[in-house]
Amino acid sequence: MSRTGTRHTGVRPGIVFPVALALITLLVGCASAAKPGRSVAHGDDPGAIIEAHTAQVSADGPYRDPTSDERARGRDAIRKLLAHPDDEAGQDAAFGKLGYTTAHGVDPITNRRYSMFSMSPTSAPAWGILLVDRSAPPRVVFEVPHPGFDINTDDLGVSLYHLVPGSVLLVAGQHRLAGGGAADVAHNDKSMFHAMATEFAKGGLGQVQLHGFADKNLPDAQVVVSTGVGQVTKAAKDIADGLKAGGLIVCRAWATTCGRLEGTSNEQGKAADEIGAQFLHLELGWVVRRDPQLRDVVARVVAGHLPIS
């Protein structure tokens, strides 16, 4: 499906361009200097780190799929996170064996504790970032499968993470065109993103996956709300109603066709349906994603109607 191809070059409010460059340099340096699994203490805004990560993804960037053994270890790391949320040392070890760098700190926006497990997008395997809010048990996963391609979906994911205590933010590690298209994790069931998202679903967490489309591809709507191949849920209906009440033009995929933006080929959605877990697929037009106020409307509506069993 065709989407806007404009590269994300903006910075978050309050972060001037030189500081953003410094954050990018810091992230690359930490990824190359820190040993896998090492706990890095810092006070950085995790949202700014995710923005720096997104700024570095590219269509010709490095990416490889995990082996079956690595996927198994990724699933094991998620099980440890869910079963033993206070065992940070055990989680650090589990993610470290996969090559993730770990960091624990206090988010300066929310003053809530967080843990971040991350990989650099400038070297393979580039499996992305997992950000965990530590103020409450994990309850919902916000997913950004196409950072740097579906522009500003990473910003929306961070906003949702800030609004929801106990949230998990899963951000893909590379541009969707990298690796000959293998980095398109929404359509790759061999990816680490898929392995982790599916394990969260098995653990009972609902998923909200964020996408973007070019306005010309669906000129009569600004947002598409879908449950993929799954049955329509109360959360999906409530979110669609809330977005409409917020002034947005909504296409409800269970009631009409939405320009092939219904998410029915999404691998995480198909897996969630098989498991019986809730999955929400949101497609946002560029008119919404480029406007901070409209993104805020979306974030607050979604945060108020989470897909939680």
Secondary structure, DSSP 8 states (H G I E B T S, - for coil): ------------TT--HHHHHHHHHHHHHHHHHS-TT-EEE----HHHHHHHHHHH--TT-------HHHHHHHHHHHHHHHH-TT-HHHHHHHHHTTT-EEEEEE-TTT--EEEEEE--TTSTT---EEEEE-SS---EEEEESSTTTSTTHHHHHHHHHHHSTTEEEEE-SS-TTGGGGTT-GGG-TTSHHHHHHHHHHHTT-EEEEEEEE-GGGSTT-SEEEE-TTS---HHHHHHHHHHHHTT--EEETTTS--TT-S-TT-HHHHHHHHHT--EEEEEEEHHHHT-HHHHHHHHHHHHHS----
